[in-house]
Amino acid sequence: MNSMYNFKKYIAAFTSAALMVTGAISVTGCAADTGDDEKIELLDPVSVSVSCAPVTRRNIYSSKILSAICTPDVTECAFDSDIVFSEYTAMPGDLVKAGDILISSNTSEIDERIKGQREYIASMQEDHDDTMEQLKDTEAKAKADFEYKKQIVSNLENSKPEETDAGYAAWERDYKTYDGQSRYASVAYDRAVLQIKETEELFNLDLAYQKSLLNDLIRQRNEKELLASKDGMVVALGFWSNGYYTEPYGAGDYIRKNTVGMALGDPNTKELKTNYINKGEINKAEDVYAIVNGKRYEVTYEEISTEEYKKLSEKNGNVFSSFVIDDPNGEVNYGDYAVIVLVNAKRENVLSVPASSIVNDPAVGTYVYVFQDDSYKERYIKVGAKEGQFVEVLSGLEEGEMVKSEYKEKSGASEDTVKKGSISYAFSDDGYLFYPTSERIVTGVSHGTVYLDEVLVSRYQKVEKGDVIARVHVVSDSVELQRSERELQRLNERLDTLVKEGEEDNKYAIKGVKKQIYDKEDYIKELKKDASVTKIVAACEGIITEVTSKVPGDLLGGDDSVARVASGNSCFILVEDEDGKLSFGNKVSVSYLDPNGQNKSVEGQVMTANAMSISKSLFSGYAIVQLPVDAIAEMAGSSRNADGWWSRVRVDVKANIRSMENVLIIPKKAVTDINGTPYVTVVDENGSRHMTSFIAGGSDSSNYWVVEGITEGTKICWE
């Protein structure tokens, strides 16, 4: 306290001396003009620089800004077992249903077993149906016979004569005969009913066992494929990495169990993903909202439990927070840049003083030095909200009073008015043609010998569904065709004979022969169809990625590939994006040379999520861009084939990212950042100038943009 007391005495003494020498002291700390040319030499010239600042009404903001991106809610799908990769069966942007295959492995062997098991079950069912039809027919006849004889016995019982009657012996003989037959018919009927029951029970047991075998095979197959765990849209593909470089999976790659292979986004949800912020900070904030393209949206924070945070941190290294955005009109799109605004304090038109004027003494409290009666006097005050430069005064000071402070209002000759505009960052990097999967085009001929006549396409050519890829001719197996036709003729003759002998008596034999006729006719159709093949066509629209090396006259097996076509929905641009700047939904401009060497550009869309939405293991450092198939075809057509030339076409990909439209912008040169709070000097209507803070949503290389604190048309100045 003594040191404080001595300091106060020093200030008061110095102030009195200075007043006596100069006659006056200005509130800005500048000496008054004496009116003559004589210069007065002060004992301590540095001390006169002590200045004052007025107690002023202003807006005070304390806020936190989080950059965010609009994404769907994302679910990752992992393999249930080790597999050998075969192909991606779903592409970025594809809508899939729960249970759909996303990535397949080589399952040809188990597929054959499943097919055989299904055919066996179908055959079992067909045989059982035939057997049950015959058994039920036998049961119906046995029942009718039993009821007929039972009725005769009943009639005989009702017409029983007296034992003394002359006709009693004949009645007794008939009664015993029919009663015996009735009892035998009853046993036959009971046996028929029991046989139906036993046959049905045994079949159901066998069917259940065979179905369990089938389900086990299907389960084994499913474990060799990546299945969609829910409905959604593909927003990320799993890539293979050896630690030095990353590339898409290729046929034969080994993938371990629990590896995340794909991610699905829910197209019915919109989330704003941002760097992690805890629930405590959200609860402390007076207001929490989002800004997208200059418009405010209400948001709901999605809390992460401590256990979940730990798991995510161990898995991904970084943890991100999610806010659900209230967008009933669907104005916000995936990939839109947003900021989450946490307003910790917002005080408008309140008394304030520069933070540099305040003295905080734990022993006595908070006070300032007020310039009063030609001297500085200590005054205790109560403060409120704080920002980088100013502090709210709740009590102890009046507007216009002067307090000791080093703060000085800035001025400047440059002036402008605040108006709306946009800001963004430019993204630019290399992109490459990318075909994650393609479809083999084969002859499909199973019967006869196929000869290649002509290949009509070249690599990287665009084709439509149904376009002719190659012309061929088939030498059919005429001997097999003639033999099959003779067998069909004999079956038809056999059918005619059975019908003539009695359709009712031979109905089961007739049914069997008809089935043989159907199968034989179907086989003959296949023979004739294969023999008529003269061309191989594209099964889908897309880009030719491979063409057979065979020449006219060569043989083609039924499974020999004539060409490969990457369908339109599996042709993309792969963009290097190691920092994950691009996000699902971003629009990009792709520049390339067409086959004639002319510069062209086309707009595309990013179809993969960035690191904010997917795990570290799934983030590849590439973004996948979808373009119109015609543009992909032109790019592909400008490439040389693989015969000695690099076939991976490179293109230029540009985008405006972190873009914010329709916002108030302030030149960076007009803004002063003090302790993280941006300030700008405002020119009032009367020409006076004062520094005010504002909430900045962000900036680009030239401008800040305003969230709150500055209105359109405000005049500002800077040096």
JODASUL-V997523 format. One record per residue. N is the residue number from 1. RES is the residue in one small letter. PHI is phi in radians with two decimals (* if undefined). OMEGA is omega in radians with two decimals (none if undefined). D_LAST is the distance of its C-alpha to the last C-alpha in whole Angstrom. Layout:
# JODASUL-V997523
n: [N:N]
res: [RES:RES]
phi: [PHI:PHI]
omega: [OMEGA:OMEGA]
d_last: [D_LAST:D_LAST]
This chain:
# JODASUL-V997523
n: [1:2:3:4:5:6:7:8:9:10:11:12:13:14:15:16:17:18:19:20:21:22:23:24:25:26:27:28:29:30:31:32:33:34:35:36:37:38:39:40:41:42:43:44:45:46:47:48:49:50:51:52:53:54:55:56:57:58:59:60:61:62:63:64:65:66:67:68:69:70:71:72:73:74:75:76:77:78:79:80:81:82:83:84:85:86:87:88:89:90:91:92:93:94:95:96:97:98:99:100:101:102:103:104:105:106:107:108:109:110:111:112:113:114:115:116:117:118:119:120:121:122:123:124:125:126:127:128:129:130:131:132:133:134:135:136:137:138:139:140:141:142:143:144:145:146:147:148:149:150:151:152:153:154:155:156:157:158:159:160:161:162:163:164:165:166:167:168:169:170:171:172:173:174:175:176:177:178:179:180:181:182:183:184:185:186:187:188:189:190:191:192:193:194:195:196:197:198:199:200:201:202:203:204:205:206:207:208:209:210:211:212:213:214:215:216:217:218:219:220:221:222:223:224:225:226:227:228:229:230:231:232:233:234:235:236:237:238:239:240:241:242:243:244:245:246:247:248:249:250:251:252:253:254:255:256:257:258:259:260:261:262:263:264:265:266:267:268:269:270:271:272:273:274:275:276:277:278:279:280:281:282:283:284:285:286:287:288:289:290:291:292:293:294:295:296:297:298:299:300:301:302:303:304:305:306:307:308:309:310:311:312:313:314:315:316:317:318:319:320:321:322:323:324:325:326:327:328:329:330:331:332:333:334:335:336:337:338:339:340:341:342:343:344:345:346:347:348:349:350:351:352:353:354:355:356:357:358:359:360:361:362:363:364:365:366:367:368:369:370:371:372:373:374:375:376:377:378:379:380:381:382:383:384:385:386:387:388:389:390:391:392:393:394:395:396:397:398:399:400:401:402:403:404:405:406:407:408:409:410:411:412:413:414:415:416:417:418:419:420:421:422:423:424:425:426:427:428:429:430:431:432:433:434:435:436:437:438:439:440:441:442:443:444:445:446:447:448:449:450:451:452:453:454:455:456:457:458:459:460:461:462:463:464:465:466:467:468:469:470:471:472:473:474:475:476:477:478:479:480:481:482:483:484:485:486:487:488:489:490:491:492:493:494:495:496:497:498:499:500:501:502:503:504:505:506:507:508:509:510:511:512:513:514:515:516:517:518:519:520:521:522:523:524:525:526:527:528:529:530:531:532:533:534:535:536:537:538:539:540:541:542:543:544:545:546:547:548:549:550:551:552:553:554:555:556:557:558:559:560:561:562:563:564:565:566:567:568:569:570:571:572:573:574:575:576:577:578:579:580:581:582:583:584:585:586:587:588:589:590:591:592:593:594:595:596:597:598:599:600:601:602:603:604:605:606:607:608:609:610:611:612:613:614:615:616:617:618:619:620:621:622:623:624:625:626:627:628:629:630:631:632:633:634:635:636:637:638:639:640:641:642:643:644:645:646:647:648:649:650:651:652:653:654:655:656:657:658:659:660:661:662:663:664:665:666:667:668:669:670:671:672:673:674:675:676:677:678:679:680:681:682:683:684:685:686:687:688:689:690:691:692:693:694:695:696:697:698:699:700:701:702:703:704:705:706:707:708:709:710:711:712:713:714:715:716:717:718:719]
res: [m:n:s:m:y:n:f:k:k:y:i:a:a:f:t:s:a:a:l:m:v:t:g:a:i:s:v:t:g:c:a:a:d:t:g:d:d:e:k:i:e:l:l:d:p:v:s:v:s:v:s:c:a:p:v:t:r:r:n:i:y:s:s:k:i:l:s:a:i:c:t:p:d:v:t:e:c:a:f:d:s:d:i:v:f:s:e:y:t:a:m:p:g:d:l:v:k:a:g:d:i:l:i:s:s:n:t:s:e:i:d:e:r:i:k:g:q:r:e:y:i:a:s:m:q:e:d:h:d:d:t:m:e:q:l:k:d:t:e:a:k:a:k:a:d:f:e:y:k:k:q:i:v:s:n:l:e:n:s:k:p:e:e:t:d:a:g:y:a:a:w:e:r:d:y:k:t:y:d:g:q:s:r:y:a:s:v:a:y:d:r:a:v:l:q:i:k:e:t:e:e:l:f:n:l:d:l:a:y:q:k:s:l:l:n:d:l:i:r:q:r:n:e:k:e:l:l:a:s:k:d:g:m:v:v:a:l:g:f:w:s:n:g:y:y:t:e:p:y:g:a:g:d:y:i:r:k:n:t:v:g:m:a:l:g:d:p:n:t:k:e:l:k:t:n:y:i:n:k:g:e:i:n:k:a:e:d:v:y:a:i:v:n:g:k:r:y:e:v:t:y:e:e:i:s:t:e:e:y:k:k:l:s:e:k:n:g:n:v:f:s:s:f:v:i:d:d:p:n:g:e:v:n:y:g:d:y:a:v:i:v:l:v:n:a:k:r:e:n:v:l:s:v:p:a:s:s:i:v:n:d:p:a:v:g:t:y:v:y:v:f:q:d:d:s:y:k:e:r:y:i:k:v:g:a:k:e:g:q:f:v:e:v:l:s:g:l:e:e:g:e:m:v:k:s:e:y:k:e:k:s:g:a:s:e:d:t:v:k:k:g:s:i:s:y:a:f:s:d:d:g:y:l:f:y:p:t:s:e:r:i:v:t:g:v:s:h:g:t:v:y:l:d:e:v:l:v:s:r:y:q:k:v:e:k:g:d:v:i:a:r:v:h:v:v:s:d:s:v:e:l:q:r:s:e:r:e:l:q:r:l:n:e:r:l:d:t:l:v:k:e:g:e:e:d:n:k:y:a:i:k:g:v:k:k:q:i:y:d:k:e:d:y:i:k:e:l:k:k:d:a:s:v:t:k:i:v:a:a:c:e:g:i:i:t:e:v:t:s:k:v:p:g:d:l:l:g:g:d:d:s:v:a:r:v:a:s:g:n:s:c:f:i:l:v:e:d:e:d:g:k:l:s:f:g:n:k:v:s:v:s:y:l:d:p:n:g:q:n:k:s:v:e:g:q:v:m:t:a:n:a:m:s:i:s:k:s:l:f:s:g:y:a:i:v:q:l:p:v:d:a:i:a:e:m:a:g:s:s:r:n:a:d:g:w:w:s:r:v:r:v:d:v:k:a:n:i:r:s:m:e:n:v:l:i:i:p:k:k:a:v:t:d:i:n:g:t:p:y:v:t:v:v:d:e:n:g:s:r:h:m:t:s:f:i:a:g:g:s:d:s:s:n:y:w:v:v:e:g:i:t:e:g:t:k:i:c:w:e]
phi: [*:-1.07:-1.11:-1.14:-1.10:-1.09:-1.11:-1.11:-1.07:-1.11:-1.08:-1.08:-1.10:-1.11:-1.09:-1.09:-1.10:-1.12:-1.15:-1.13:-1.32:-1.67:1.52:-2.89:-2.33:-1.40:-1.26:-1.66:1.54:-1.78:-1.22:-1.35:-1.28:-1.43:1.55:-2.26:-1.51:-1.26:-1.65:-1.72:-1.65:-1.53:-1.20:-2.29:-1.09:-1.17:-1.12:-1.28:-1.38:-1.04:-2.10:-2.15:-2.34:-1.35:-1.31:-2.19:-1.48:-2.75:-1.59:-2.16:-2.18:-2.22:-2.55:-2.34:-2.00:-2.09:-1.24:-2.48:-2.39:-1.45:-2.41:-1.36:-1.19:-1.96:-2.11:-1.72:-2.04:-2.06:-1.28:-1.49:-2.70:-1.15:-2.44:-1.91:-1.06:-1.95:-2.91:-1.31:-1.88:-2.30:-1.97:-0.92:1.64:-1.23:-1.57:-2.20:-1.83:-0.98:1.67:-1.15:-1.38:-1.75:-2.39:-1.99:-2.03:-1.33:-2.06:-1.03:-1.14:-1.24:-1.10:-1.13:-1.16:-1.13:-1.05:-1.11:-1.17:-1.14:-1.13:-1.14:-1.12:-1.11:-1.15:-1.00:-1.11:-1.13:-1.10:-1.13:-1.07:-1.10:-1.10:-1.14:-1.11:-1.18:-1.11:-1.20:-1.15:-1.10:-1.10:-1.11:-1.16:-1.13:-1.16:-1.10:-1.13:-1.13:-1.15:-1.11:-1.27:-1.15:-1.17:-1.07:-1.09:-1.11:-1.12:-1.14:-1.11:-1.28:-1.93:-1.13:-1.47:-1.19:-1.08:-1.49:-1.25:-1.17:-1.58:-1.11:-1.10:-1.19:-1.09:-1.08:-1.11:-1.15:-1.08:-1.10:-1.10:-1.30:-1.13:-1.14:-1.14:-1.13:-1.13:-1.15:-1.12:-1.13:-1.13:-1.12:-1.17:-1.06:-1.12:-1.14:-1.10:-1.13:-1.13:-1.08:-1.09:-1.16:-1.10:-1.13:-1.16:-1.13:-1.13:-1.09:-1.11:-1.16:-1.11:-1.07:-1.15:-1.15:-1.20:-1.13:-1.11:-1.12:-1.08:-1.16:-1.12:-1.11:-1.07:-1.07:-1.18:-1.06:-1.19:-1.64:-2.35:-1.64:-1.87:-1.20:-1.42:-2.79:-1.19:2.96:-2.03:-1.19:-2.20:-2.86:-1.91:-1.28:-2.04:-1.74:-2.40:-1.86:1.69:-1.91:-2.58:-2.16:-2.65:-1.09:-1.09:-2.18:-0.94:1.72:-1.16:-1.57:-2.12:-1.40:-0.99:1.30:-1.22:-1.34:-1.87:-2.89:-2.24:-2.06:-1.80:-1.46:-1.22:-1.73:-2.16:-2.33:-2.19:-1.82:-1.67:-2.59:-1.04:-1.07:-2.44:-1.52:-1.11:-1.04:-1.15:-1.13:-1.16:-1.29:-1.20:-1.31:-2.68:-2.34:-2.71:-2.11:-2.08:-2.28:0.87:1.40:-1.97:-1.46:-2.31:-1.35:-2.35:-2.13:-1.32:-1.76:-1.28:-1.95:-1.19:-1.05:-1.14:-1.17:-1.05:-1.10:-1.10:-1.12:-1.13:-1.18:-1.38:-1.99:1.48:-1.81:-2.06:-2.07:-1.71:-2.15:-2.19:-1.45:-1.66:-1.53:-2.33:-1.10:-1.63:1.13:-1.45:-1.63:-1.95:-1.04:1.62:-1.12:-1.43:-2.46:-2.19:-1.63:-1.85:-1.88:-1.59:-1.37:-2.67:-2.47:-2.13:-1.89:0.99:-1.92:-1.13:-2.60:-2.35:-1.07:-1.06:-1.23:-1.53:-1.62:-1.99:-1.89:-2.07:-0.98:-1.39:-2.07:2.03:-1.82:-2.60:-2.32:-1.81:-1.70:-1.39:-2.58:0.96:1.11:-2.71:-1.55:-2.21:-1.23:-2.47:-1.44:-2.33:-2.01:-1.91:-2.14:-1.18:-2.17:-2.40:-1.12:-2.04:-2.20:-2.28:-1.25:-1.86:-1.53:-2.84:1.87:-2.37:-2.02:-1.04:1.66:-1.12:-1.87:-2.11:-1.14:-2.87:-1.44:-1.18:-2.32:-1.13:-1.51:-2.33:3.10:-1.45:-1.44:-2.31:-2.82:-1.91:-1.31:-2.44:-1.46:-2.93:-2.56:-2.31:-2.95:-1.91:-1.56:-1.95:-2.64:-2.85:-1.40:-2.33:-2.38:-1.05:-2.47:-2.11:-1.06:-2.67:-2.61:-1.90:-1.30:-1.84:-2.05:-1.20:1.28:-1.54:-1.77:-2.20:1.85:-1.92:-1.79:-2.07:-1.34:-1.77:-2.89:-1.72:-1.88:-2.24:-2.23:-1.07:1.26:-1.40:-1.48:-2.27:-1.76:-1.04:1.65:-1.10:-1.35:-1.59:-2.69:-1.91:-2.46:-2.39:-2.04:-1.61:-1.36:-1.54:-1.14:-1.12:-1.12:-1.14:-1.11:-1.11:-1.16:-1.19:-1.15:-1.10:-1.13:-1.08:-1.15:-1.14:-1.12:-1.13:-1.08:-1.10:-1.05:-1.10:-1.11:-1.14:-1.16:-1.32:2.31:-1.15:-1.21:-1.21:-1.97:-1.09:-1.32:-1.16:-1.08:-1.06:-1.12:-1.18:-1.06:-1.13:-1.11:-1.10:-1.07:-1.10:-1.20:-1.09:-1.11:-1.12:-1.13:-1.05:-1.07:-1.03:-1.22:-1.10:-1.08:-1.17:-1.58:-1.17:-2.23:-2.59:-1.95:-2.07:-1.31:-1.45:-2.73:-1.32:2.96:-2.03:-1.25:-1.83:-2.51:-2.35:-1.03:-1.54:-1.24:-2.00:-0.91:1.78:-1.26:-1.39:-2.17:-1.30:-1.06:-1.85:-1.26:-1.40:-1.50:-2.88:-2.15:-2.16:-1.53:-1.14:-0.98:-1.54:-2.23:-1.96:-2.43:-1.94:-1.69:-1.93:-1.22:-2.65:-1.13:-1.55:1.14:-1.31:-1.48:-2.43:-0.90:1.78:-1.08:-1.58:-2.30:-1.94:-1.97:-1.82:-2.74:-1.76:-1.40:-1.00:-1.62:1.43:-1.56:-1.26:-2.43:-2.48:-2.57:-1.57:-2.29:-2.32:-1.26:-1.94:-2.20:-1.38:-1.73:-1.15:-1.22:-1.88:-2.17:-1.28:-1.06:-1.20:-1.61:-1.29:-1.72:1.49:-2.20:-1.94:-1.87:-1.95:-1.71:-2.20:-1.01:-1.08:-1.12:-1.19:-1.04:-1.11:-1.13:-1.09:-1.12:-1.18:-1.46:-1.60:-1.27:-1.34:-1.36:-1.34:1.61:-2.13:-1.21:-1.74:-1.55:-1.21:-1.80:-2.31:-1.77:-2.02:-2.23:-2.76:-1.69:-1.91:0.84:-1.55:-2.27:-1.68:1.01:-2.18:-1.28:-2.11:-2.25:-1.00:-1.02:-1.17:-1.64:-1.89:-2.02:-1.70:-2.16:0.91:1.50:-1.89:-1.45:-2.24:-2.45:-1.55:-1.74:-1.71:-1.31:-1.06:-1.50:1.61:-1.24:-2.22:-2.57:-1.50:-2.36:-1.60:-2.65:-1.59:-1.70:-1.39:2.79:-2.75:-2.07:-1.20:-2.05:-2.39:-1.66:-2.11:-1.74:-1.60:-2.57:1.90:-2.28:-1.88:-1.09:1.61:-1.08:-1.54:-2.23:-2.47:-2.77:-1.36]
omega: [3.13:-3.14:3.11:-3.14:3.14:3.13:3.13:3.13:-3.13:-3.13:-3.12:-3.13:-3.11:-3.11:3.13:-3.14:-3.11:3.13:3.13:-3.08:-3.01:-3.12:-3.14:3.03:-3.11:-3.14:3.10:3.11:-3.13:3.13:3.11:3.11:-3.10:3.11:3.08:-3.06:-3.09:3.11:-3.12:-3.12:3.13:3.12:-3.11:-3.04:-3.13:-3.03:-3.10:3.09:3.08:-3.02:3.13:3.05:-3.11:2.96:-2.95:3.01:3.13:3.04:3.11:-3.12:2.97:-3.00:3.03:-3.10:3.11:3.06:-3.08:3.10:-3.13:-3.13:2.96:3.00:-2.98:3.05:-3.14:-3.12:-3.09:-3.13:3.13:3.14:3.03:3.12:2.96:-3.02:3.04:3.13:2.93:3.11:3.01:-3.05:3.05:-3.11:3.13:2.99:-3.10:3.07:3.09:-3.13:3.09:3.12:3.11:3.10:-3.12:3.04:3.12:-3.07:-3.04:-3.11:-3.12:3.06:3.11:3.12:3.10:3.12:3.14:3.14:3.11:3.11:3.12:3.12:3.11:3.11:3.08:-3.11:-3.14:3.11:3.14:3.12:3.10:-3.14:-3.13:3.11:3.12:3.14:3.13:3.05:3.10:3.13:-3.13:3.12:-3.14:3.13:3.14:3.14:-3.14:-3.12:3.11:-3.10:3.09:3.11:3.10:3.14:3.13:3.12:3.13:3.13:-3.14:-3.11:-3.11:3.12:3.03:-3.10:-3.12:-3.13:-3.12:-3.08:-3.07:-3.09:3.13:3.12:-3.11:3.12:3.13:-3.11:-3.13:-3.14:-3.08:3.08:3.09:3.13:3.12:3.12:3.12:3.11:3.10:3.11:3.14:3.13:3.11:3.12:3.13:3.11:-3.14:3.13:3.08:-3.12:-3.12:3.14:3.14:-3.12:3.13:3.12:-3.13:3.09:-3.14:3.14:3.12:3.14:-3.13:3.09:3.08:3.07:3.12:3.14:3.11:3.08:3.12:3.10:3.11:3.14:-3.14:3.12:3.11:3.11:3.04:-3.10:3.09:-3.13:3.14:3.02:3.11:3.13:3.14:-3.12:3.07:3.05:3.03:3.10:3.10:-3.13:3.05:-3.13:-3.14:3.10:-3.08:3.10:3.14:3.05:3.07:-3.13:3.12:3.12:3.14:-3.13:-3.09:3.07:3.11:3.04:3.09:-3.04:-3.09:3.09:-3.13:3.07:3.09:-3.08:3.14:-3.13:3.04:3.10:2.98:-3.13:-3.12:3.07:-3.00:3.01:-3.04:-3.08:-3.13:3.13:3.12:-3.10:-3.12:-3.06:3.08:-3.12:3.09:3.13:3.13:3.01:3.06:-3.13:3.03:-3.10:3.12:3.07:3.07:-3.11:3.07:-3.12:3.08:-3.05:3.07:3.13:3.13:-3.14:-3.14:3.11:-3.13:3.13:-3.13:-3.14:3.12:-3.08:-2.97:-3.07:3.09:3.09:-3.11:3.12:3.13:3.02:3.05:-3.07:3.09:-3.04:-3.04:-3.10:3.11:-3.09:-3.10:-3.10:3.06:-3.12:3.12:3.07:3.14:2.93:2.99:-3.10:3.01:3.11:-3.14:3.07:3.13:-3.11:-3.08:3.09:3.13:3.06:-3.12:3.03:3.07:3.13:-3.11:-3.12:-3.00:3.05:3.11:3.11:-3.11:-3.07:-3.03:3.11:-3.08:-3.13:3.06:3.03:-3.12:3.10:-3.02:3.14:3.07:3.10:3.08:3.13:-3.14:3.06:3.14:-3.10:3.02:-3.06:3.12:-3.05:-3.14:2.98:-3.04:-3.02:-3.01:3.14:3.10:3.08:-3.13:3.13:3.06:-3.11:3.07:3.13:3.12:3.08:-3.10:3.11:3.13:-3.13:3.05:-3.08:3.04:3.07:3.10:3.07:3.11:-3.11:-3.10:-3.14:3.08:3.05:-3.12:-3.14:-3.08:3.11:-3.14:3.04:3.09:3.01:3.14:3.03:3.10:3.09:-3.12:3.03:-3.08:3.02:-3.02:3.10:-3.09:-3.13:3.10:-3.07:3.10:3.04:-3.09:-3.13:-3.11:-3.12:-3.12:-3.06:-3.14:-3.11:-3.06:3.08:3.09:3.10:-3.05:3.00:-3.00:-3.12:3.06:-3.11:3.12:3.08:3.06:3.11:3.04:3.07:3.14:3.09:-3.12:3.14:-3.11:3.03:-3.10:2.90:-3.05:3.00:-3.03:3.06:-3.05:3.13:3.13:3.14:3.14:-3.14:-3.13:3.13:3.08:3.11:3.11:3.12:-3.14:3.13:3.10:3.09:3.11:3.12:3.13:-3.12:-3.13:3.13:-3.13:-3.12:3.10:-3.09:-3.10:-3.13:-3.05:-3.00:-3.14:3.07:3.12:3.13:3.13:-3.14:3.12:3.11:3.10:3.11:-3.14:-3.13:-3.12:3.10:3.12:3.13:3.13:3.08:3.11:3.12:-3.10:3.12:3.12:-3.12:-3.08:-3.10:3.10:-3.12:3.07:-3.04:3.10:-3.13:-3.12:3.03:3.12:-3.09:3.05:-3.14:3.10:3.07:-3.13:3.10:-3.14:-3.08:3.13:-3.11:3.12:3.07:3.06:3.05:-3.10:-3.12:3.12:-3.14:3.05:3.13:3.01:3.12:2.97:-3.07:-3.07:-3.12:3.08:3.05:-3.03:2.93:3.10:-3.03:3.07:-3.07:-3.04:-3.12:3.13:-3.12:-3.14:-3.12:3.13:3.13:3.12:3.03:3.13:3.05:-3.11:3.13:-3.08:3.03:3.08:-3.10:3.12:3.11:-3.14:3.10:3.10:3.05:-3.11:3.13:3.09:-3.14:3.08:-3.07:-3.13:3.14:3.11:-2.99:3.10:-3.03:-3.07:-3.08:-3.12:-3.10:-3.11:-3.14:-2.99:-3.01:3.08:2.94:-3.13:-3.06:3.09:3.13:2.99:-3.06:3.12:3.12:3.09:-3.13:3.11:3.11:3.14:-3.12:3.14:-3.11:2.98:3.08:-2.99:-3.10:3.08:-3.12:3.10:-3.01:-3.13:-3.05:3.10:3.12:3.12:-3.12:3.14:3.11:2.95:-3.11:-3.06:-3.08:3.11:-3.09:2.96:3.11:3.05:-3.12:3.12:3.14:3.14:-3.10:3.12:-3.02:3.03:3.12:3.13:3.14:3.09:3.12:3.14:3.13:3.05:3.12:-3.09:3.08:-3.13:-3.12:-3.13:3.10:3.11:-3.06:3.05:-3.13:3.11:3.10:3.05:3.07:3.13:3.11:-3.11:-3.12:2.94:-3.07:-3.04:-2.95:2.84:2.98:-2.92:2.98:3.12:2.99:3.13:3.12:3.14:3.13:3.11:3.11:3.13:3.10:3.10:-3.13:none]
d_last: [43:44:41:39:41:40:37:37:39:37:34:36:37:34:33:36:36:32:33:36:34:31:33:30:27:24:23:19:21:21:24:26:27:30:31:33:32:33:31:32:32:32:34:31:27:26:27:25:22:23:21:22:20:22:24:23:24:22:23:23:24:26:27:28:28:30:30:34:36:39:42:46:48:49:52:53:57:59:62:65:67:67:67:67:64:65:63:60:61:58:55:51:51:55:56:59:61:62:65:64:64:60:62:65:67:70:73:76:78:78:77:81:82:80:81:85:85:84:87:89:88:88:92:93:92:94:97:97:96:99:101:100:101:105:105:104:107:110:109:109:113:114:113:114:118:118:117:120:122:121:122:126:126:125:128:130:130:130:133:135:139:141:143:146:145:146:143:141:142:140:137:137:137:134:132:132:131:128:127:127:125:123:122:121:119:117:117:115:113:112:111:109:107:107:106:103:102:102:101:98:97:97:95:92:93:92:90:88:88:87:84:83:83:81:79:79:78:75:74:74:73:70:69:69:66:63:63:60:60:59:58:55:53:52:49:49:52:53:53:55:53:55:52:50:50:50:52:54:58:61:64:66:63:64:62:63:63:61:58:56:56:54:52:52:50:51:50:50:48:44:42:38:39:36:36:38:38:40:42:41:37:38:40:38:35:35:34:35:34:33:31:32:30:28:32:33:36:38:39:42:42:45:46:47:50:50:53:51:48:50:52:48:47:50:50:47:45:42:42:40:40:41:40:43:41:42:42:45:44:44:40:39:40:41:38:35:32:32:30:32:30:31:30:31:30:28:28:27:26:27:27:24:23:21:23:23:25:28:31:33:36:39:42:41:38:34:33:30:30:30:29:32:35:33:33:32:34:35:35:36:34:34:32:31:29:26:23:21:19:21:25:27:29:33:35:34:31:31:28:26:27:25:26:25:22:19:17:14:12:8:6:4:6:6:9:12:15:16:20:22:23:24:23:26:26:29:32:34:37:41:44:48:50:52:55:56:60:62:65:69:71:74:78:79:82:85:88:89:87:84:84:80:80:77:73:71:67:65:63:59:61:60:63:64:66:70:69:72:71:74:78:81:84:86:90:91:94:97:99:97:97:101:101:99:100:104:103:101:105:107:105:105:109:109:107:109:112:111:110:114:115:113:110:110:112:110:107:105:106:105:102:101:102:100:97:98:99:95:94:96:94:91:92:93:90:88:90:90:86:86:88:86:83:82:78:75:72:69:68:65:62:60:59:62:61:65:68:71:73:76:78:80:83:82:83:81:81:81:78:76:73:72:69:66:63:60:60:57:56:56:54:50:47:47:43:42:39:40:37:38:35:37:39:42:41:38:38:38:39:41:42:45:47:50:54:53:50:48:44:44:42:43:42:43:43:43:46:45:44:41:42:40:44:46:48:47:50:50:46:47:43:44:43:46:45:48:48:50:53:53:50:52:55:53:51:54:56:54:55:58:61:61:64:62:58:56:56:53:50:47:44:40:39:35:34:31:31:29:29:27:28:27:24:21:18:14:12:12:8:8:10:11:15:17:20:21:19:16:14:11:10:13:13:17:19:19:16:15:13:14:13:16:17:19:22:21:24:22:20:21:19:16:16:17:20:21:24:24:21:19:21:21:20:17:14:11:7:4:0]
